[in-house]
């Protein structure tokens, strides 16, 4: 599985620089404003997850083999 295969289907995130906090913060604010049943919520959640995959992968590599179980009970 690659990051490209996990990209949001509409490719709305292709030309946006998400490495800068001011670019990402409004997405979190909008996500927090939405109700649980809002149709836009799932799309926005998918974008936020995709944006943060490189950070999650970096942290997973950094803290790998630290004596913690890989699968939590």
C-alpha positions as CSV (number, residue, x, y, z in Angstrom):
1,X,0.0,0.0,0.0
2,X,1.4,3.4,-1.0
3,X,0.4,6.9,-0.1
4,X,-0.7,7.5,-3.6
5,X,-3.1,4.6,-3.4
6,X,-4.6,6.2,-0.3
7,X,-5.1,9.6,-1.8
8,X,-8.6,11.1,-1.7
9,X,-10.5,10.1,-4.8
10,X,-11.1,13.6,-6.0
11,X,-7.4,14.6,-5.7
12,X,-8.5,17.9,-4.1
13,X,-5.2,17.8,-2.0
14,X,-2.8,17.6,-5.0
15,X,-1.7,21.2,-5.3
16,X,-1.9,22.3,-1.7
17,X,1.2,22.6,0.6
18,X,0.2,20.9,3.8
19,X,3.6,21.2,5.5
20,X,2.6,24.6,6.7
21,X,0.4,24.8,9.8
22,X,-1.7,27.8,8.6
23,X,-2.8,25.7,5.6
24,X,-3.9,22.7,7.7
25,X,-5.5,24.6,10.7
26,X,-8.6,25.8,8.8
27,X,-9.3,22.2,7.8
28,X,-9.3,21.1,11.5
29,X,-11.5,24.1,12.4
30,X,-14.0,23.2,9.6
31,X,-14.0,19.5,10.7
32,X,-14.8,20.5,14.3
33,X,-17.7,22.7,13.1
34,X,-19.4,19.9,11.2
35,X,-22.1,17.7,12.7
36,X,-21.5,13.9,12.8
37,X,-24.0,13.4,9.9
38,X,-22.7,16.1,7.6
39,X,-21.8,14.7,4.2
40,X,-18.6,16.9,4.0
41,X,-17.3,15.4,7.3
42,X,-16.2,12.0,5.8
43,X,-14.4,13.7,2.9
44,X,-12.7,16.2,5.1
45,X,-11.7,13.4,7.5
46,X,-10.2,11.4,4.6
47,X,-8.2,14.5,3.6
48,X,-6.9,15.1,7.1
49,X,-5.9,11.5,7.5
50,X,-4.1,11.5,4.2
51,X,-2.3,14.7,5.0
52,X,-0.9,13.3,8.2
53,X,0.2,9.9,6.9
54,X,3.8,10.9,6.5
55,X,3.9,12.1,10.1
56,X,2.4,8.9,11.3
57,X,4.8,6.8,9.3
58,X,7.8,8.9,10.6
59,X,6.7,8.4,14.2
60,X,6.1,4.6,13.7
61,X,9.6,4.2,12.3
62,X,11.1,6.4,15.1
63,X,9.5,4.5,17.9
64,X,9.7,1.0,16.4
65,X,11.2,-1.7,18.5
66,X,11.0,0.2,21.8
67,X,9.8,-2.7,23.8
68,X,6.1,-1.9,23.4
69,X,3.7,-4.5,21.9
70,X,3.0,-3.9,18.2
71,X,-0.7,-4.9,18.7
72,X,-2.5,-3.4,21.6
73,X,-5.0,-5.6,23.5
